[in-house]
C-alpha cells in the first residue's frame, strides 16, 4: 500500500472512535441514531475495503459481525478502536520496518562503486547533505581528470560539463552523434551533468543545507547513473 493510502487509512481510523458519538442523543433520539448510523456506515465500509486490500481477512471477518451499522454504532466503534485499530497500526509499522530495512540493506549494492566509497560513510553517520555533496564533487573530479588527460586543458564545474559533453564536438561521446537521436542523447546527458553540478553540487557546497534521508538517496542514485554512463562512454 502506498504512503497516500496509508495516510488516508490512519485518518479514517482516527475518526472511527466511540468518542465521536454523543451517547445520550444516540440512545434517546431515533433521528440522531439514524444520522449517526448513516454517517459511520460508509466509513466502516471503507475500513472493510482497506482490510481486504491489506489482506487482513481475519480483521475483515470480525468486522462483519457489526455490519450493517444499525443501532450498534457505539459497539462497532468501540470494537474497532479497541481491537482493529491497534492491529492495523502494528501491522503497518511492521511492514514499514521490513521495507525500510530491506531497502537500507540493499540499495548500496546497486550504486556505482565510487558513490558507495565516497558517500556511504557520511550517509551512515547521518550527514545526508554531505554525502550528496561528496558524490557530485567526485563526479566533477573524475571528469576533470579525464578531460585534462585528453585535452591538456583544465576546466571545472559548469564549463567543464558543457565542453566535455557538447553534442557538436564532445570530448566524451555518450551516444552515436552521427544521428539526430544520438545527438539528442548526448545533449540530454550534457544537460544532466551540467544541471547536477549547478543545481545539486553547488547549492550543497555553498548553502550548508539540511537534507532528508530519502532525498539524499534519490540524489545518490542520480550520481550513480551519471558515473555509470560516463563509464560506458564511446
N, C-alpha and C positions, 0 to 999 in steps of 0.2 A: 504494500500500500504506500502510495507516495505521501510526501510530507503535507501536502494540502489536504488530502483526505483525512490524514491522521489528526490534523488540527481541527477539522470540522467535527470529527468523531469526539474529540476531547471537549469541544464546545457543547456538543449535544449532551454528553454525559453530565456536564456542569448544570444543564437545565433539567435533567431528569432526577430531581431530588424532591423528597416529600415537602420540604420547607417552601416549595413554590406554591403549595396549595393552602388556601385558607380552610382549615379543618372544619370550623364551625359552619361556614357557609356551605361547604361541600356536603356536610351531613344533614343540614337542616333545609336547604333550598334545592329543589329539583332542577330549577333552571340553571343555578350555579353549577350543580353537579354535571348537567348535560354539557354546558360550555367547557368545563374543565376536562371532561372525558374526551370531548371532540378535539380540544387543543392538544392533549397529550397522546391521543390515539395515533396521530400522524407521526409524532416524534418517536413513539415506541416502535412503530412500523419501520421507521428509518433505522433505528438501532438494530432491529431484527435483520435488516438488509446488510448492515455493516458486519454483524456477526457471521452471516453467511459468507460475506466477502473475505473475512478473516479465517474462514473455515473452522469456526468455533461452534460446531454443531451441538456440543454439549450445552453451551450457554443459550444457543438459539432454542433448543428444545425446552429448557427450563423457563424461558420467556413465554413460550406458547401457552403455559398454564394460566397466564393472565390476559390472554387475548380472547375476544376484543376487550379493550378498556371500556367498561360499562359498570359504573358504580364501585369499581375496585381500584381507582387511580391511586389512592393513598397506599394501598397494599402493594400495587405494582411498582410504584416509585421507591418505596421502602426496600423492596426486594432488589431492585436494580442498584440502588445506592449502596446497600449492604453487601451484595454478593456479586453482581455482574460488573459494576464499575471497578472494584479492586482487581478482579480477574483480568479485565481488559487492560488496565493501566500496567499491571505487572507483565502481561504478555507483550505489550508494545515496548516496554523497557527492555525486556529480554531480547526481543527481535532487533531493537536498535543497537544493543550492545554487541550482538553477534555480527551484524552488518558492519559496525564500526571497527570491531576487532579484526574481522576478515580483511577489510579494506586496508586498515593500518598495517597489517602483516604483509600484504602482498603488493600494494601499489608501487613500492620502490622497485620491485622485481622487473617492472616493465618500463622503467625510466632509463634514459641514456646513462651509461656508467659515470660520465663526468658530472652530470647533475647529481647523481647519488653521492659521489665522493665529496663534492663541494657543498651541497645543500643539506644533506641528511643530518650531520652533527648539529647544525644550527637549528634545523626544524625540530629535531628530537628534544632540544633544550628549550623549545617554546619560542625561539626567535624566528617567527614566520616571515616577517618582512625582510630580515637579514638573510634568510635562506634564499628568498627570491632574488634579492639584490645580488647575492653572490653568484647565483646561477647565470643571470644575464650578464654580469661582468665577465664571467668565464667565457660566455659566447663571444663577447667583444674581443677578449684576449686571444682566443683561438683563431678567430677570423683575421684579426690584426696581424698575428704571427705568420699565418699562411700567406696573407696578402703581401707582406713585406718580402717574404721569400720569393714570391713570383714577380714582383714589380720593383723591388728595392725602394718602394715609396712607403712612408709611414703616415697612415691616416688613422682616425679614431672616431668612434661614435657614429653619428648620423651620416657624415661624409664618407666614412668607411663603408657603411652598408649600401649607400647609394651607388658608390663606384664599384664595389665588389660584385654586386648582383644586378647591375644595369642590364636591361633587356636588349639594348642595342650593341653593347660591347662589354660583356661581363668578364670579369677576371675568373669568377667561378660560375660555371654553367650548370644549372639545375634541371634543364629540360632541353629538348631539341629546338633551339631558337631559329632553325631554318623554316619552321612552320609557324603560322599565326597562333595555333593552340599552344605551342611550346613557348612562344614569346609571352603569351598571357600567363602561363605558369611561372615563367621567370619573373615577370613583373609582379605577380601576386606574392611570390616568396620574398622578393626585394621589399615589398611593402610590409610584409610580416616582420622581417628582420629590422627594418627601419623603424616601424611602429613600436616594436618591442623595446628598442633602445631608447627611443624618445618618450614613449608612454609608460614604460614599466621600470626599466633600469634607472633612468634619470630621476623621476619623482621619488623612487625608493631611496636613491643615494642622497638626494638633497633635502627631502622633506621629513625624513625620520618618521614615516607614517606607521601607525599600528596596522596590523593585518589579521584578518580572521584565518583560522586554520584551513577551512575549506577553500578560501580564496587563494591561499598560498599553494595548495595542491593543484588547482587549475593552472596557475601561472607556471608551476614546475612542469606540468605536462606540456605546456607550450614551449618552454625552454628545451625540453627533451625532443619534441617534434622538430624544432629548428636544427638542433645538433644532428639528429638522425638524417635529416635532409641534407645537411652540409656533408655528412659522411658519404652520401651517395652521389656527390657531385660528379659530373662527367669530366 
